[in-house]
Amino acid sequence: MKNNWGHGRRFLYRRDSRKGETDRMAKIKRQIIEIDEEKCDGCGACVISCPEGALHIINGKARVVKENFCDGLGACIGECPQGALTIKEDEVEEYDEEGVIVHIKKNSPKLLEKHLSHLRAHAVKLPSTPASCPSAQTLQWENKEDFTGEKIRLNSELHQWPVQIHLVSPDAPYFKKTDLILVADCVPVAYANFHQDFLKGKTIVMGCPMLDDTDAYLKKITQILRNSDIKRSGKDIPLKQRTVGIKGNIIKE
């Protein structure tokens, strides 16, 4: 089961949280924390203020041990009593938001909202990379009204309840002999014709891969596939993936 979700996120270089493997990270020019070893006294205040897990104390000095976990926004700078931390621009691994979320959920789940709030407050400073989730940014735009004719009200294609992955029963009758669509919960909001283009004639389960427990998702989906007669199921189940942008456009299919 691939952990790819259709709402504008596509991780070209990422950590596999289940296998503990890290793919090779791309190098890009961006901001990152720099530590002056002469000023650093190893107090560890910066480590505590970095829920992303980018900093460790090694041999009595703070070190950036995970470049791809440092967002370069400098939340740790104000916590250093010695003024040993600054922000520099360098060729480093691109920021891996997915890996950071997995790390925080595993080690400091109570700090997740603090991390996300920090990202939203500084969203304009974040580089646009394939590893960035749109939900970490605060965006606004105006839609052009191209259609001037009479608007048509369409019927809902939903034929089941509930739809949230955590709430559905793997033995629910609506999983019998059906095509299953697995979707990030922000997609139906972004994609105007979601019901007609994706949901019609299918059973749906949805959730947030950024904030929820994706390992629990994997277990639940595995149960559904084992317990239910999904159409075209067998040893190999055909899988189609589509990436929907935050403005409702199909980015990749």
Secondary structure, DSSP 8 states (H G I E B T S, - for coil): -----TTT---SS-EETTTTEE----EEEEEEEEE-TTT-----HHHHT-TT--EEEETTEEEE--GGG--SS-TTGGG-TT--EEEEEEEEE---HHHHHHHHHHH-GGGHHHHHHHHHHTGGGS---TT--GGGS-----------S-----------S--BTTTS-TT-GGGTT-EEEEEETTHHHH-TTHIIIIITTEEEEEE-TTTS-HHHHHHHHHHHHHHS--TT-SSS------EE-TTS-EEE-
